[in-house]
Amino acid sequence: MSATTSIRLPENLRLELETVSAQLHRGKNWIIAEALQIYLKSLRNPSLEMEAKRQSLLVSKQERPDTFWEDNADTQGWV
């Protein structure tokens, strides 16, 4: 089941949405629903976002060989 709603978009965002919609051959509704789903999921589990940011910042500050992730990834507590 679905419901119809309307939203106001700034002109630049509307144009970008139309461009991406054409490039992906997907409807604007699909893109908006997908983006909203991803956003709402991130709100439910902010610790994963914070951990990803922490690890990204850690990596960006170091010179690393090709095996950096395998050798240094902090996966403690991951399922």
HELIX and SHEET records of a PDB file:
HELIX    1   1 GLU A   11  LEU A   24  1                                  14    
HELIX    2   2 LYS A   28  ARG A   44  1                                  17    
HELIX    3   3 PRO A   46  SER A   60  1                                  15    
HELIX    4   4 PHE A   68  ASN A   72  1                                   5    
END                                                                             
